[in-house]
């Protein structure tokens, strides 16, 4: 399921990222890679705040629709 539809406060694992190589590399530098564990902190208005390791990142709706988790 896309990360935008994922439940809040549940540990998730990134399964697929459907983005161009430049954006994928940027996400990798932030810790969002295939098989990375993350948690949705908040979701509102299409934007999502995720916790990856000890960092929190805000993702806009367009980006959040292209990151799939399980």
PDB file of N, CA, C and O in Angstrom, chain B, residues numbered from 101:
ATOM      1  N   UNK B 101       0.850  -1.168   0.000  1.00  0.00           N
ATOM      2  CA  UNK B 101       0.000   0.000   0.000  1.00  0.00           C
ATOM      3  C   UNK B 101       0.898   1.235   0.000  1.00  0.00           C
ATOM      4  O   UNK B 101       2.002   1.198   0.543  1.00  0.00           O
ATOM      5  N   UNK B 102       0.435   2.318  -0.600  1.00  0.00           N
ATOM      6  CA  UNK B 102       1.220   3.556  -0.558  1.00  0.00           C
ATOM      7  C   UNK B 102       1.317   4.065   0.877  1.00  0.00           C
ATOM      8  O   UNK B 102       0.410   3.860   1.684  1.00  0.00           O
ATOM      9  N   UNK B 103       2.411   4.718   1.176  1.00  0.00           N
ATOM     10  CA  UNK B 103       2.657   5.194   2.532  1.00  0.00           C
ATOM     11  C   UNK B 103       1.578   6.184   2.986  1.00  0.00           C
ATOM     12  O   UNK B 103       1.326   6.332   4.182  1.00  0.00           O
ATOM     13  N   UNK B 104       0.954   6.849   2.037  1.00  0.00           N
ATOM     14  CA  UNK B 104      -0.088   7.827   2.372  1.00  0.00           C
ATOM     15  C   UNK B 104      -1.325   7.156   2.973  1.00  0.00           C
ATOM     16  O   UNK B 104      -2.093   7.804   3.686  1.00  0.00           O
ATOM     17  N   UNK B 105      -1.525   5.863   2.693  1.00  0.00           N
ATOM     18  CA  UNK B 105      -2.676   5.122   3.216  1.00  0.00           C
ATOM     19  C   UNK B 105      -2.336   4.279   4.444  1.00  0.00           C
ATOM     20  O   UNK B 105      -3.215   3.635   5.017  1.00  0.00           O
ATOM     21  N   UNK B 106      -1.077   4.283   4.844  1.00  0.00           N
ATOM     22  CA  UNK B 106      -0.631   3.437   5.950  1.00  0.00           C
ATOM     23  C   UNK B 106      -1.145   3.955   7.292  1.00  0.00           C
ATOM     24  O   UNK B 106      -1.348   5.157   7.463  1.00  0.00           O
ATOM     25  N   UNK B 107      -1.355   3.042   8.241  1.00  0.00           N
ATOM     26  CA  UNK B 107      -1.842   3.453   9.569  1.00  0.00           C
ATOM     27  C   UNK B 107      -0.763   4.192  10.367  1.00  0.00           C
ATOM     28  O   UNK B 107       0.433   3.952  10.197  1.00  0.00           O
ATOM     29  N   UNK B 108      -1.211   5.087  11.231  1.00  0.00           N
ATOM     30  CA  UNK B 108      -0.308   5.869  12.073  1.00  0.00           C
ATOM     31  C   UNK B 108       0.172   5.013  13.245  1.00  0.00           C
ATOM     32  O   UNK B 108      -0.561   4.150  13.727  1.00  0.00           O
ATOM     33  N   UNK B 109       1.404   5.251  13.702  1.00  0.00           N
ATOM     34  CA  UNK B 109       2.004   4.588  14.874  1.00  0.00           C
ATOM     35  C   UNK B 109       2.152   3.080  14.730  1.00  0.00           C
ATOM     36  O   UNK B 109       1.995   2.342  15.702  1.00  0.00           O
ATOM     37  N   UNK B 110       2.450   2.626  13.528  1.00  0.00           N
ATOM     38  CA  UNK B 110       2.703   1.205  13.308  1.00  0.00           C
ATOM     39  C   UNK B 110       4.000   1.087  12.523  1.00  0.00           C
ATOM     40  O   UNK B 110       4.210   1.817  11.554  1.00  0.00           O
ATOM     41  N   UNK B 111       4.871   0.173  12.937  1.00  0.00           N
ATOM     42  CA  UNK B 111       6.136  -0.001  12.235  1.00  0.00           C
ATOM     43  C   UNK B 111       5.877  -0.628  10.871  1.00  0.00           C
ATOM     44  O   UNK B 111       5.159  -1.622  10.757  1.00  0.00           O
ATOM     45  N   UNK B 112       6.466  -0.042   9.847  1.00  0.00           N
ATOM     46  CA  UNK B 112       6.268  -0.485   8.467  1.00  0.00           C
ATOM     47  C   UNK B 112       7.619  -0.725   7.808  1.00  0.00           C
ATOM     48  O   UNK B 112       8.644  -0.223   8.269  1.00  0.00           O
ATOM     49  N   UNK B 113       7.611  -1.490   6.738  1.00  0.00           N
ATOM     50  CA  UNK B 113       8.832  -1.755   5.980  1.00  0.00           C
ATOM     51  C   UNK B 113       8.605  -1.305   4.542  1.00  0.00           C
ATOM     52  O   UNK B 113       7.590  -1.632   3.928  1.00  0.00           O
ATOM     53  N   UNK B 114       9.565  -0.551   4.015  1.00  0.00           N
ATOM     54  CA  UNK B 114       9.479  -0.058   2.641  1.00  0.00           C
ATOM     55  C   UNK B 114       9.682  -1.234   1.693  1.00  0.00           C
ATOM     56  O   UNK B 114      10.671  -1.959   1.797  1.00  0.00           O
ATOM     57  N   UNK B 115       8.740  -1.419   0.768  1.00  0.00           N
ATOM     58  CA  UNK B 115       8.800  -2.533  -0.175  1.00  0.00           C
ATOM     59  C   UNK B 115       9.139  -2.088  -1.591  1.00  0.00           C
ATOM     60  O   UNK B 115       9.802  -2.821  -2.325  1.00  0.00           O
ATOM     61  N   UNK B 116       8.692  -0.897  -1.987  1.00  0.00           N
ATOM     62  CA  UNK B 116       8.884  -0.464  -3.365  1.00  0.00           C
ATOM     63  C   UNK B 116       8.897   1.057  -3.411  1.00  0.00           C
ATOM     64  O   UNK B 116       8.131   1.716  -2.709  1.00  0.00           O
ATOM     65  N   UNK B 117       9.782   1.611  -4.251  1.00  0.00           N
ATOM     66  CA  UNK B 117       9.838   3.059  -4.460  1.00  0.00           C
ATOM     67  C   UNK B 117       9.786   3.296  -5.960  1.00  0.00           C
ATOM     68  O   UNK B 117      10.675   2.867  -6.696  1.00  0.00           O
ATOM     69  N   UNK B 118       8.742   3.981  -6.409  1.00  0.00           N
ATOM     70  CA  UNK B 118       8.550   4.222  -7.838  1.00  0.00           C
ATOM     71  C   UNK B 118       8.837   5.694  -8.132  1.00  0.00           C
ATOM     72  O   UNK B 118       7.921   6.502  -8.282  1.00  0.00           O
ATOM     73  N   UNK B 119      10.116   6.023  -8.210  1.00  0.00           N
ATOM     74  CA  UNK B 119      10.552   7.396  -8.461  1.00  0.00           C
ATOM     75  C   UNK B 119      11.761   7.371  -9.389  1.00  0.00           C
ATOM     76  O   UNK B 119      12.346   6.316  -9.636  1.00  0.00           O
ATOM     77  N   UNK B 120      12.128   8.543  -9.900  1.00  0.00           N
ATOM     78  CA  UNK B 120      13.310   8.626 -10.756  1.00  0.00           C
ATOM     79  C   UNK B 120      14.571   8.417  -9.902  1.00  0.00           C
ATOM     80  O   UNK B 120      14.529   8.532  -8.677  1.00  0.00           O
ATOM     81  N   UNK B 121      15.675   8.114 -10.560  1.00  0.00           N
ATOM     82  CA  UNK B 121      16.914   7.769  -9.858  1.00  0.00           C
ATOM     83  C   UNK B 121      17.422   8.894  -8.959  1.00  0.00           C
ATOM     84  O   UNK B 121      17.925   8.631  -7.867  1.00  0.00           O
ATOM     85  N   UNK B 122      17.299  10.118  -9.399  1.00  0.00           N
ATOM     86  CA  UNK B 122      17.787  11.250  -8.603  1.00  0.00           C
ATOM     87  C   UNK B 122      17.030  11.345  -7.276  1.00  0.00           C
ATOM     88  O   UNK B 122      17.638  11.532  -6.222  1.00  0.00           O
ATOM     89  N   UNK B 123      15.720  11.217  -7.333  1.00  0.00           N
ATOM     90  CA  UNK B 123      14.906  11.296  -6.119  1.00  0.00           C
ATOM     91  C   UNK B 123      15.147  10.087  -5.230  1.00  0.00           C
ATOM     92  O   UNK B 123      15.185  10.220  -4.007  1.00  0.00           O
ATOM     93  N   UNK B 124      15.312   8.905  -5.826  1.00  0.00           N
ATOM     94  CA  UNK B 124      15.609   7.704  -5.040  1.00  0.00           C
ATOM     95  C   UNK B 124      16.904   7.876  -4.264  1.00  0.00           C
ATOM     96  O   UNK B 124      16.979   7.525  -3.087  1.00  0.00           O
ATOM     97  N   UNK B 125      17.930   8.419  -4.927  1.00  0.00           N
ATOM     98  CA  UNK B 125      19.223   8.629  -4.262  1.00  0.00           C
ATOM     99  C   UNK B 125      19.081   9.607  -3.105  1.00  0.00           C
ATOM    100  O   UNK B 125      19.702   9.429  -2.056  1.00  0.00           O
ATOM    101  N   UNK B 126      18.261  10.644  -3.296  1.00  0.00           N
ATOM    102  CA  UNK B 126      18.043  11.614  -2.225  1.00  0.00           C
ATOM    103  C   UNK B 126      17.350  10.947  -1.035  1.00  0.00           C
ATOM    104  O   UNK B 126      17.734  11.170   0.113  1.00  0.00           O
ATOM    105  N   UNK B 127      16.334  10.134  -1.306  1.00  0.00           N
ATOM    106  CA  UNK B 127      15.644   9.419  -0.231  1.00  0.00           C
ATOM    107  C   UNK B 127      16.586   8.445   0.475  1.00  0.00           C
ATOM    108  O   UNK B 127      16.518   8.295   1.695  1.00  0.00           O
ATOM    109  N   UNK B 128      17.462   7.785  -0.279  1.00  0.00           N
ATOM    110  CA  UNK B 128      18.431   6.870   0.313  1.00  0.00           C
ATOM    111  C   UNK B 128      19.349   7.608   1.280  1.00  0.00           C
ATOM    112  O   UNK B 128      19.689   7.085   2.341  1.00  0.00           O
ATOM    113  N   UNK B 129      19.746   8.817   0.915  1.00  0.00           N
ATOM    114  CA  UNK B 129      20.615   9.589   1.801  1.00  0.00           C
ATOM    115  C   UNK B 129      19.888   9.999   3.089  1.00  0.00           C
ATOM    116  O   UNK B 129      20.525  10.274   4.106  1.00  0.00           O
ATOM    117  N   UNK B 130      18.556  10.037   3.037  1.00  0.00           N
ATOM    118  CA  UNK B 130      17.750  10.355   4.214  1.00  0.00           C
ATOM    119  C   UNK B 130      17.361   9.110   5.007  1.00  0.00           C
ATOM    120  O   UNK B 130      16.778   9.224   6.085  1.00  0.00           O
ATOM    121  N   UNK B 131      17.677   7.920   4.484  1.00  0.00           N
ATOM    122  CA  UNK B 131      17.402   6.678   5.197  1.00  0.00           C
ATOM    123  C   UNK B 131      16.204   5.901   4.694  1.00  0.00           C
ATOM    124  O   UNK B 131      15.872   4.855   5.252  1.00  0.00           O
ATOM    125  N   UNK B 132      15.542   6.390   3.645  1.00  0.00           N
ATOM    126  CA  UNK B 132      14.385   5.671   3.094  1.00  0.00           C
ATOM    127  C   UNK B 132      14.866   4.819   1.930  1.00  0.00           C
ATOM    128  O   UNK B 132      15.051   5.310   0.816  1.00  0.00           O
ATOM    129  N   UNK B 133      15.066   3.532   2.206  1.00  0.00           N
ATOM    130  CA  UNK B 133      15.517   2.578   1.201  1.00  0.00           C
ATOM    131  C   UNK B 133      14.603   1.358   1.247  1.00  0.00           C
ATOM    132  O   UNK B 133      13.776   1.227   2.149  1.00  0.00           O
ATOM    133  N   UNK B 134      14.754   0.474   0.278  1.00  0.00           N
ATOM    134  CA  UNK B 134      13.999  -0.779   0.289  1.00  0.00           C
ATOM    135  C   UNK B 134      14.377  -1.545   1.560  1.00  0.00           C
ATOM    136  O   UNK B 134      15.554  -1.621   1.912  1.00  0.00           O
ATOM    137  N   UNK B 135      13.398  -2.102   2.235  1.00  0.00           N
ATOM    138  CA  UNK B 135      13.532  -2.852   3.490  1.00  0.00           C
ATOM    139  C   UNK B 135      13.847  -1.980   4.703  1.00  0.00           C
ATOM    140  O   UNK B 135      14.138  -2.510   5.775  1.00  0.00           O
ATOM    141  N   UNK B 136      13.796  -0.655   4.559  1.00  0.00           N
ATOM    142  CA  UNK B 136      13.994   0.233   5.707  1.00  0.00           C
ATOM    143  C   UNK B 136      12.750   0.213   6.583  1.00  0.00           C
ATOM    144  O   UNK B 136      11.629   0.119   6.082  1.00  0.00           O
ATOM    145  N   UNK B 137      12.953   0.301   7.884  1.00  0.00           N
ATOM    146  CA  UNK B 137      11.830   0.354   8.819  1.00  0.00           C
ATOM    147  C   UNK B 137      11.509   1.811   9.098  1.00  0.00           C
ATOM    148  O   UNK B 137      12.403   2.631   9.303  1.00  0.00           O
ATOM    149  N   UNK B 138      10.211   2.124   9.104  1.00  0.00           N
ATOM    150  CA  UNK B 138       9.784   3.477   9.416  1.00  0.00           C
ATOM    151  C   UNK B 138       8.436   3.449  10.089  1.00  0.00           C
ATOM    152  O   UNK B 138       7.766   2.417  10.115  1.00  0.00           O
ATOM    153  N   UNK B 139       8.035   4.583  10.634  1.00  0.00           N
ATOM    154  CA  UNK B 139       6.763   4.696  11.342  1.00  0.00           C
ATOM    155  C   UNK B 139       6.107   6.005  10.926  1.00  0.00           C
ATOM    156  O   UNK B 139       6.773   7.036  10.843  1.00  0.00           O
ATOM    157  N   UNK B 140       4.804   5.967  10.663  1.00  0.00           N
ATOM    158  CA  UNK B 140       4.048   7.173  10.337  1.00  0.00           C
ATOM    159  C   UNK B 140       3.745   7.891  11.654  1.00  0.00           C
ATOM    160  O   UNK B 140       3.099   7.330  12.539  1.00  0.00           O
ATOM    161  N   UNK B 141       4.211   9.123  11.775  1.00  0.00           N
ATOM    162  CA  UNK B 141       3.962   9.915  12.974  1.00  0.00           C
ATOM    163  C   UNK B 141       2.630  10.644  12.836  1.00  0.00           C
ATOM    164  O   UNK B 141       1.843  10.706  13.780  1.00  0.00           O
ATOM    165  N   UNK B 142       2.388  11.198  11.639  1.00  0.00           N
ATOM    166  CA  UNK B 142       1.146  11.938  11.414  1.00  0.00           C
ATOM    167  C   UNK B 142       0.846  11.968   9.930  1.00  0.00           C
ATOM    168  O   UNK B 142       1.749  11.916   9.095  1.00  0.00           O
ATOM    169  N   UNK B 143      -0.434  12.052   9.617  1.00  0.00           N
ATOM    170  CA  UNK B 143      -0.882  12.103   8.231  1.00  0.00           C
ATOM    171  C   UNK B 143      -2.068  13.045   8.152  1.00  0.00           C
ATOM    172  O   UNK B 143      -3.099  12.814   8.784  1.00  0.00           O
ATOM    173  N   UNK B 144      -1.916  14.123   7.362  1.00  0.00           N
ATOM    174  CA  UNK B 144      -3.035  15.066   7.236  1.00  0.00           C
ATOM    175  C   UNK B 144      -2.931  15.834   5.925  1.00  0.00           C
ATOM    176  O   UNK B 144      -1.851  16.274   5.531  1.00  0.00           O
ATOM    177  N   UNK B 145      -4.050  15.984   5.270  1.00  0.00           N
ATOM    178  CA  UNK B 145      -4.105  16.769   4.045  1.00  0.00           C
ATOM    179  C   UNK B 145      -3.221  16.265   2.927  1.00  0.00           C
ATOM    180  O   UNK B 145      -2.816  17.048   2.068  1.00  0.00           O
ATOM    181  N   UNK B 146      -2.910  14.981   2.910  1.00  0.00           N
ATOM    182  CA  UNK B 146      -2.070  14.429   1.860  1.00  0.00           C
ATOM    183  C   UNK B 146      -0.604  14.383   2.232  1.00  0.00           C
ATOM    184  O   UNK B 146       0.148  13.613   1.634  1.00  0.00           O
ATOM    185  N   UNK B 147      -0.172  15.171   3.190  1.00  0.00           N
ATOM    186  CA  UNK B 147       1.212  15.138   3.656  1.00  0.00           C
ATOM    187  C   UNK B 147       1.370  14.091   4.748  1.00  0.00           C
ATOM    188  O   UNK B 147       0.432  13.788   5.485  1.00  0.00           O
ATOM    189  N   UNK B 148       2.580  13.545   4.834  1.00  0.00           N
ATOM    190  CA  UNK B 148       2.854  12.505   5.814  1.00  0.00           C
ATOM    191  C   UNK B 148       4.160  12.843   6.528  1.00  0.00           C
ATOM    192  O   UNK B 148       5.130  13.254   5.891  1.00  0.00           O
ATOM    193  N   UNK B 149       4.185  12.671   7.838  1.00  0.00           N
ATOM    194  CA  UNK B 149       5.426  12.813   8.595  1.00  0.00           C
ATOM    195  C   UNK B 149       5.824  11.412   9.027  1.00  0.00           C
ATOM    196  O   UNK B 149       5.062  10.719   9.701  1.00  0.00           O
ATOM    197  N   UNK B 150       7.031  11.001   8.631  1.00  0.00           N
ATOM    198  CA  UNK B 150       7.514   9.657   8.948  1.00  0.00           C
ATOM    199  C   UNK B 150       8.737   9.749   9.845  1.00  0.00           C
ATOM    200  O   UNK B 150       9.508  10.707   9.784  1.00  0.00           O
ATOM    201  N   UNK B 151       8.893   8.736  10.674  1.00  0.00           N
ATOM    202  CA  UNK B 151      10.083   8.625  11.506  1.00  0.00           C
ATOM    203  C   UNK B 151      10.935   7.508  10.939  1.00  0.00           C
ATOM    204  O   UNK B 151      10.503   6.359  10.843  1.00  0.00           O
ATOM    205  N   UNK B 152      12.162   7.870  10.561  1.00  0.00           N
ATOM    206  CA  UNK B 152      13.128   6.911  10.040  1.00  0.00           C
ATOM    207  C   UNK B 152      14.319   6.966  10.980  1.00  0.00           C
ATOM    208  O   UNK B 152      14.984   7.996  11.090  1.00  0.00           O
ATOM    209  N   UNK B 153      14.586   5.859  11.655  1.00  0.00           N
ATOM    210  CA  UNK B 153      15.617   5.803  12.693  1.00  0.00           C
ATOM    211  C   UNK B 153      15.314   6.886  13.725  1.00  0.00           C
ATOM    212  O   UNK B 153      14.266   6.828  14.368  1.00  0.00           O
ATOM    213  N   UNK B 154      16.190   7.865  13.905  1.00  0.00           N
ATOM    214  CA  UNK B 154      15.960   8.910  14.899  1.00  0.00           C
ATOM    215  C   UNK B 154      15.528  10.223  14.272  1.00  0.00           C
ATOM    216  O   UNK B 154      15.496  11.245  14.958  1.00  0.00           O
ATOM    217  N   UNK B 155      15.199  10.226  13.001  1.00  0.00           N
ATOM    218  CA  UNK B 155      14.828  11.451  12.288  1.00  0.00           C
ATOM    219  C   UNK B 155      13.363  11.434  11.881  1.00  0.00           C
ATOM    220  O   UNK B 155      12.769  10.377  11.669  1.00  0.00           O
ATOM    221  N   UNK B 156      12.800  12.626  11.777  1.00  0.00           N
ATOM    222  CA  UNK B 156      11.437  12.768  11.254  1.00  0.00           C
ATOM    223  C   UNK B 156      11.513  13.540   9.951  1.00  0.00           C
ATOM    224  O   UNK B 156      12.210  14.549   9.847  1.00  0.00           O
ATOM    225  N   UNK B 157      10.780  13.045   8.953  1.00  0.00           N
ATOM    226  CA  UNK B 157      10.775  13.657   7.631  1.00  0.00           C
ATOM    227  C   UNK B 157       9.345  13.933   7.200  1.00  0.00           C
ATOM    228  O   UNK B 157       8.443  13.136   7.455  1.00  0.00           O
ATOM    229  N   UNK B 158       9.147  15.062   6.547  1.00  0.00           N
ATOM    230  CA  UNK B 158       7.833  15.383   5.989  1.00  0.00           C
ATOM    231  C   UNK B 158       7.854  15.058   4.503  1.00  0.00           C
ATOM    232  O   UNK B 158       8.758  15.480   3.782  1.00  0.00           O
ATOM    233  N   UNK B 159       6.865  14.311   4.051  1.00  0.00           N
ATOM    234  CA  UNK B 159       6.741  13.943   2.635  1.00  0.00           C
ATOM    235  C   UNK B 159       5.442  14.519   2.098  1.00  0.00           C
ATOM    236  O   UNK B 159       4.397  14.398   2.737  1.00  0.00           O
ATOM    237  N   UNK B 160       5.500  15.143   0.931  1.00  0.00           N
ATOM    238  CA  UNK B 160       4.260  15.652   0.347  1.00  0.00           C
ATOM    239  C   UNK B 160       3.467  14.496  -0.264  1.00  0.00           C
ATOM    240  O   UNK B 160       3.983  13.388  -0.409  1.00  0.00           O
ATOM    241  N   UNK B 161       2.235  14.762  -0.614  1.00  0.00           N
ATOM    242  CA  UNK B 161       1.337  13.726  -1.108  1.00  0.00           C
ATOM    243  C   UNK B 161       1.823  13.028  -2.359  1.00  0.00           C
ATOM    244  O   UNK B 161       1.682  11.811  -2.482  1.00  0.00           O
ATOM    245  N   UNK B 162       2.398  13.782  -3.297  1.00  0.00           N
ATOM    246  CA  UNK B 162       2.883  13.172  -4.545  1.00  0.00           C
ATOM    247  C   UNK B 162       3.988  12.162  -4.276  1.00  0.00           C
ATOM    248  O   UNK B 162       4.008  11.084  -4.870  1.00  0.00           O
ATOM    249  N   UNK B 163       4.896  12.508  -3.392  1.00  0.00           N
ATOM    250  CA  UNK B 163       5.989  11.610  -3.044  1.00  0.00           C
ATOM    251  C   UNK B 163       5.475  10.420  -2.237  1.00  0.00           C
ATOM    252  O   UNK B 163       5.909   9.289  -2.454  1.00  0.00           O
ATOM    253  N   UNK B 164       4.561  10.668  -1.319  1.00  0.00           N
ATOM    254  CA  UNK B 164       4.035   9.618  -0.445  1.00  0.00           C
ATOM    255  C   UNK B 164       3.237   8.575  -1.222  1.00  0.00           C
ATOM    256  O   UNK B 164       3.149   7.425  -0.791  1.00  0.00           O
ATOM    257  N   UNK B 165       2.669   8.944  -2.334  1.00  0.00           N
ATOM    258  CA  UNK B 165       1.906   7.980  -3.152  1.00  0.00           C
ATOM    259  C   UNK B 165       2.812   7.020  -3.911  1.00  0.00           C
ATOM    260  O   UNK B 165       2.339   6.006  -4.424  1.00  0.00           O
ATOM    261  N   UNK B 166       4.108   7.319  -3.992  1.00  0.00           N
ATOM    262  CA  UNK B 166       5.032   6.515  -4.782  1.00  0.00           C
ATOM    263  C   UNK B 166       5.977   5.667  -3.930  1.00  0.00           C
ATOM    264  O   UNK B 166       6.878   5.008  -4.450  1.00  0.00           O
ATOM    265  N   UNK B 167       5.759   5.693  -2.623  1.00  0.00           N
ATOM    266  CA  UNK B 167       6.536   4.860  -1.713  1.00  0.00           C
ATOM    267  C   UNK B 167       5.573   3.834  -1.125  1.00  0.00           C
ATOM    268  O   UNK B 167       4.596   4.188  -0.467  1.00  0.00           O
ATOM    269  N   UNK B 168       5.860   2.567  -1.371  1.00  0.00           N
ATOM    270  CA  UNK B 168       4.957   1.496  -0.947  1.00  0.00           C
ATOM    271  C   UNK B 168       5.538   0.755   0.248  1.00  0.00           C
ATOM    272  O   UNK B 168       6.731   0.457   0.291  1.00  0.00           O
ATOM    273  N   UNK B 169       4.676   0.461   1.217  1.00  0.00           N
ATOM    274  CA  UNK B 169       5.098  -0.200   2.449  1.00  0.00           C
ATOM    275  C   UNK B 169       4.207  -1.401   2.758  1.00  0.00           C
ATOM    276  O   UNK B 169       3.130  -1.565   2.186  1.00  0.00           O
ATOM    277  N   UNK B 170       4.682  -2.218   3.662  1.00  0.00           N
ATOM    278  CA  UNK B 170       3.894  -3.370   4.137  1.00  0.00           C
ATOM    279  C   UNK B 170       4.017  -3.465   5.632  1.00  0.00           C
ATOM    280  O   UNK B 170       3.436  -4.361   6.243  1.00  0.00           O
TER     281      UNK B 170
END
